[in-house]
Amino acid sequence: MGLYDILKTKWTDPNTNNMPLMRKITAGLIAGGVGAAVGTRGRGDGPDAGRRPSPPAQRRNYKSVVDAITQMSKNEGIGSLWRGSSLTVNRAMLVTASQLASYDQFKEMILERDLMKDGLGTHVTASFAAGFVAAVASNPVDVIKTRVMNMKVEAGMAAPYSGAVDCAMKTIKAEGPMALYKGFIPTISRQGPFTVVLFVTLEQVRKLFKDF
């Protein structure tokens, strides 16, 4: 959020006091990518978007983070510790860009058309719309990321997926395009309220710092 605001300050058109949509998206992609590169983490056996919890026979049953790192390094190689990290970064870039860019865009549209004043109603409306956009943009990546990160790699056997594109193509071929939107209802149910709270809080913090 901080990096996005810095880029927004630098890239805002001084004549209109607005930032073009493509610059908003670019700023969001950069901010999301940097944030995810710093905070990438792995997954366990629990549920995620588009996927039920692993069957008991397929669970790794890690006892701790150290145990997970040890087992993965021993059984699947050091590279397995970074499996899916590129997808995590890509997802964060999509979510951040779609959330921040769409929120600012919806807010500007509401204010420019004088539909509402710059207050809580505008912030809630724009943020919920941004949450929906973020859910639509990120759900396919969530499904692919989860499948790639949790694929079972047997010694001496080829991996089920060679990468994200291969996973997406095989998923669409086997289950149809809508398979990429499995778990969408839980995603929007989580993403919508989270985005509303995020931006409403952000606006209050901005107002607080502006007053000081």
C-alpha positions as CSV (number, residue, x, y, z in Angstrom):
1,M,0.0,0.0,0.0
2,G,2.8,2.4,0.9
3,L,4.7,1.7,-2.4
4,Y,1.5,2.2,-4.4
5,D,0.8,5.5,-2.7
6,I,4.4,6.6,-3.5
7,L,4.0,5.7,-7.2
8,K,0.6,7.3,-7.2
9,T,2.0,10.6,-6.0
10,K,4.7,10.5,-8.7
11,W,2.4,9.4,-11.5
12,T,-0.7,11.5,-10.8
13,D,-1.5,14.1,-13.5
14,P,-1.1,17.5,-11.9
15,N,-3.7,19.0,-14.3
16,T,-6.5,16.6,-13.4
17,N,-5.2,15.4,-10.0
18,N,-6.0,11.9,-11.2
19,M,-3.8,9.0,-12.3
20,P,-4.7,7.3,-15.6
21,L,-6.0,3.7,-15.2
22,M,-3.0,2.1,-16.9
23,R,-0.7,3.8,-14.5
24,K,-2.8,2.7,-11.6
25,I,-2.6,-0.9,-12.8
26,T,1.1,-0.7,-13.3
27,A,1.7,0.8,-9.8
28,G,-0.4,-2.0,-8.3
29,L,1.5,-4.7,-10.2
30,I,4.8,-3.3,-9.0
31,A,3.6,-2.9,-5.4
32,G,2.1,-6.4,-5.3
33,G,5.1,-8.0,-6.8
34,V,7.5,-6.4,-4.4
35,G,5.3,-7.3,-1.4
36,A,4.9,-10.9,-2.4
37,A,8.6,-11.4,-3.2
38,V,9.4,-10.4,0.4
39,G,6.6,-12.4,2.0
40,T,6.2,-15.6,0.0
41,R,5.3,-18.7,2.1
42,G,4.5,-22.3,1.5
43,R,1.3,-24.3,2.1
44,G,0.3,-27.3,4.1
45,D,-2.5,-29.9,3.8
46,G,-5.5,-27.7,4.5
47,P,-8.1,-26.4,2.0
48,D,-7.6,-23.5,-0.4
49,A,-9.4,-21.9,-3.3
50,G,-10.8,-24.5,-5.7
51,R,-9.5,-27.4,-3.6
52,R,-10.7,-29.6,-0.7
53,P,-8.3,-30.7,2.1
54,S,-5.9,-33.3,0.9
55,P,-7.1,-37.0,1.4
56,P,-5.5,-38.6,4.5
57,A,-3.3,-40.8,2.4
58,Q,-1.8,-37.8,0.5
59,R,-1.2,-35.6,3.5
60,R,2.4,-34.9,4.5
61,N,1.4,-34.4,8.2
62,Y,4.2,-32.0,8.9
63,K,4.8,-31.5,12.7
64,S,6.3,-28.0,12.4
65,V,7.8,-25.6,9.9
66,V,11.3,-27.1,10.5
67,D,9.9,-30.6,9.9
68,A,8.2,-29.4,6.7
69,I,11.4,-27.9,5.4
70,T,13.4,-31.0,6.3
71,Q,10.9,-33.5,4.8
72,M,10.5,-31.5,1.6
73,S,14.2,-31.0,1.1
74,K,14.9,-34.7,1.7
75,N,12.0,-36.2,-0.3
76,E,11.4,-33.7,-3.1
77,G,14.6,-31.7,-3.3
78,I,15.6,-28.2,-2.3
79,G,13.7,-26.7,-5.2
80,S,10.4,-27.9,-3.8
81,L,10.7,-25.2,-1.1
82,W,10.1,-22.6,-3.8
83,R,7.4,-24.5,-5.7
84,G,4.7,-22.2,-6.7
85,S,6.5,-19.1,-5.5
86,S,6.3,-17.4,-8.9
87,L,2.5,-18.1,-8.9
88,T,2.3,-16.5,-5.4
89,V,4.0,-13.4,-6.7
90,N,1.8,-13.3,-9.9
91,R,-1.3,-13.7,-7.7
92,A,-0.2,-10.9,-5.4
93,M,0.5,-8.6,-8.4
94,L,-3.0,-9.4,-9.9
95,V,-4.8,-8.9,-6.6
96,T,-3.0,-5.7,-5.6
97,A,-3.4,-4.2,-9.1
98,S,-7.0,-5.1,-9.4
99,Q,-7.9,-4.0,-5.9
100,L,-6.0,-0.7,-5.8
101,A,-6.5,0.3,-9.4
102,S,-10.2,-0.5,-9.4
103,Y,-10.9,1.1,-6.0
104,D,-9.3,4.4,-7.1
105,Q,-11.1,4.2,-10.5
106,F,-14.5,3.4,-9.0
107,K,-14.1,6.1,-6.4
108,E,-13.1,8.7,-9.0
109,M,-16.1,7.7,-11.2
110,I,-18.5,8.1,-8.2
111,L,-17.1,11.5,-7.3
112,E,-16.9,12.8,-10.8
113,R,-20.5,11.9,-11.6
114,D,-21.6,13.4,-8.3
115,L,-23.3,10.1,-7.3
116,M,-22.1,10.4,-3.7
117,K,-20.0,12.7,-1.6
118,D,-16.5,11.7,-0.6
119,G,-17.4,9.8,2.6
120,L,-18.1,6.4,4.0
121,G,-20.8,5.5,1.5
122,T,-18.4,6.1,-1.4
123,H,-15.6,4.2,0.2
124,V,-17.8,1.2,1.0
125,T,-19.2,1.1,-2.5
126,A,-15.9,1.5,-4.3
127,S,-14.1,-1.0,-2.1
128,F,-16.8,-3.7,-2.5
129,A,-16.6,-3.3,-6.3
130,A,-12.8,-3.5,-6.0
131,G,-13.2,-6.7,-4.0
132,F,-15.3,-8.3,-6.7
133,V,-12.9,-7.3,-9.4
134,A,-10.0,-8.7,-7.4
135,A,-11.9,-12.0,-6.8
136,V,-12.6,-12.4,-10.5
137,A,-8.9,-11.7,-11.4
138,S,-7.3,-13.8,-8.8
139,N,-9.5,-17.0,-8.5
140,P,-8.0,-18.8,-11.6
141,V,-4.5,-18.1,-10.2
142,D,-5.5,-19.4,-6.8
143,V,-6.8,-22.7,-8.3
144,I,-3.7,-23.2,-10.4
145,K,-1.3,-22.1,-7.6
146,T,-2.9,-24.6,-5.2
147,R,-2.7,-27.5,-7.6
148,V,0.9,-26.8,-8.6
149,M,2.1,-26.3,-5.0
150,N,0.3,-29.5,-3.8
151,M,1.1,-31.9,-6.7
152,K,2.6,-35.1,-5.5
153,V,6.0,-35.7,-7.1
154,E,7.1,-39.3,-6.9
155,A,10.8,-40.2,-7.2
156,G,11.7,-41.1,-10.8
157,M,8.3,-40.1,-12.1
158,A,7.4,-37.0,-14.1
159,A,5.6,-34.3,-12.2
160,P,1.8,-34.1,-12.9
161,Y,2.3,-30.5,-14.2
162,S,5.3,-29.0,-15.8
163,G,4.3,-25.5,-14.8
164,A,1.4,-23.0,-14.4
165,V,0.4,-22.9,-18.0
166,D,0.5,-26.7,-18.3
167,C,-1.7,-27.0,-15.2
168,A,-4.1,-24.4,-16.5
169,M,-4.4,-26.2,-19.9
170,K,-4.8,-29.7,-18.3
171,T,-7.4,-28.4,-15.9
172,I,-9.5,-26.7,-18.6
173,K,-9.2,-29.8,-20.9
174,A,-10.3,-32.2,-18.1
175,E,-12.8,-30.1,-16.2
176,G,-13.8,-27.1,-18.5
177,P,-13.0,-23.4,-18.2
178,M,-15.2,-22.9,-15.1
179,A,-12.9,-25.2,-13.1
180,L,-10.7,-22.2,-12.8
181,Y,-13.5,-20.5,-10.8
182,K,-14.0,-23.3,-8.3
183,G,-14.3,-21.8,-4.9
184,F,-15.4,-18.4,-6.2
185,I,-18.2,-18.0,-3.7
186,P,-15.9,-18.5,-0.7
187,T,-13.4,-16.2,-2.4
188,I,-15.8,-13.3,-2.9
189,S,-17.3,-13.9,0.5
190,R,-13.8,-13.4,2.0
191,Q,-12.5,-10.9,-0.5
192,G,-15.5,-8.5,-0.4
193,P,-15.6,-7.8,3.3
194,F,-11.8,-7.8,3.6
195,T,-11.5,-5.2,0.9
196,V,-14.2,-3.0,2.4
197,V,-12.5,-3.1,5.8
198,L,-9.1,-2.5,4.2
199,F,-10.0,0.6,2.2
200,V,-12.4,2.1,4.7
201,T,-9.6,1.8,7.3
202,L,-7.0,3.2,4.8
203,E,-9.2,6.2,4.1
204,Q,-9.5,6.9,7.8
205,V,-5.8,6.6,8.3
206,R,-5.1,8.9,5.3
207,K,-7.6,11.5,6.8
208,L,-5.9,11.2,10.2
209,F,-2.4,11.9,8.7
210,K,-3.8,14.7,6.6
211,D,-5.3,16.4,9.6
212,F,-1.9,16.2,11.3
